[in-house]
């Protein structure tokens, strides 16, 4: 799950605040889903496999 994240199309979470706070963004690539905190771009994004992301979304939507 390596490679540059600069070419990815990032999408802001619909649950992120509208005032620019609590901004989580994801970018979906062929092999992984990349996640970053858009209010702190000094932190590197991290990636999870698509299957792991799917399990997380199912878990979170069940809450």
C-alpha positions as a Python dict, from the first residue, in 0.01 Angstrom:
ca = {
    (1, 'X'): (0, 0, 0),
    (2, 'X'): (271, 240, -92),
    (3, 'X'): (293, 514, -346),
    (4, 'X'): (223, 882, -362),
    (5, 'X'): (-95, 1019, -210),
    (6, 'X'): (-68, 1353, -393),
    (7, 'X'): (-252, 1227, -702),
    (8, 'X'): (-545, 1084, -508),
    (9, 'X'): (-895, 1235, -514),
    (10, 'X'): (-969, 1317, -149),
    (11, 'X'): (-1326, 1332, -17),
    (12, 'X'): (-1432, 1497, 307),
    (13, 'X'): (-1641, 1292, 545),
    (14, 'X'): (-2008, 1389, 556),
    (15, 'X'): (-1974, 1383, 936),
    (16, 'X'): (-1695, 1642, 939),
    (17, 'X'): (-1780, 1982, 1076),
    (18, 'X'): (-1882, 2255, 832),
    (19, 'X'): (-1654, 2510, 1003),
    (20, 'X'): (-1334, 2335, 896),
    (21, 'X'): (-1300, 2139, 1218),
    (22, 'X'): (-1300, 1762, 1262),
    (23, 'X'): (-1210, 1708, 897),
    (24, 'X'): (-1146, 1350, 802),
    (25, 'X'): (-1084, 1283, 436),
    (26, 'X'): (-1053, 958, 246),
    (27, 'X'): (-922, 867, -96),
    (28, 'X'): (-1009, 536, -254),
    (29, 'X'): (-737, 366, -454),
    (30, 'X'): (-734, 28, -623),
    (31, 'X'): (-552, -150, -341),
    (32, 'X'): (-641, 59, -35),
    (33, 'X'): (-841, 339, 123),
    (34, 'X'): (-624, 630, 236),
    (35, 'X'): (-729, 839, 538),
    (36, 'X'): (-601, 1179, 651),
    (37, 'X'): (-677, 1462, 890),
    (38, 'X'): (-715, 1760, 656),
    (39, 'X'): (-669, 2016, 933),
    (40, 'X'): (-322, 1876, 1010),
    (41, 'X'): (-151, 1793, 682),
    (42, 'X'): (186, 1764, 860),
    (43, 'X'): (68, 1418, 964),
    (44, 'X'): (108, 1150, 703),
    (45, 'X'): (-206, 982, 572),
    (46, 'X'): (-243, 615, 647),
    (47, 'X'): (-398, 340, 441),
    (48, 'X'): (-606, 32, 512),
    (49, 'X'): (-697, -250, 279),
    (50, 'X'): (-1034, -224, 111),
    (51, 'X'): (-1166, -525, 304),
    (52, 'X'): (-1061, -368, 635),
    (53, 'X'): (-1227, -41, 534),
    (54, 'X'): (-1547, -223, 447),
    (55, 'X'): (-1551, -393, 789),
    (56, 'X'): (-1494, -55, 959),
    (57, 'X'): (-1779, 111, 766),
    (58, 'X'): (-2016, -175, 850),
    (59, 'X'): (-1915, -152, 1217),
    (60, 'X'): (-1955, 228, 1228),
    (61, 'X'): (-2289, 225, 1048),
    (62, 'X'): (-2421, -22, 1303),
    (63, 'X'): (-2375, 236, 1583),
}
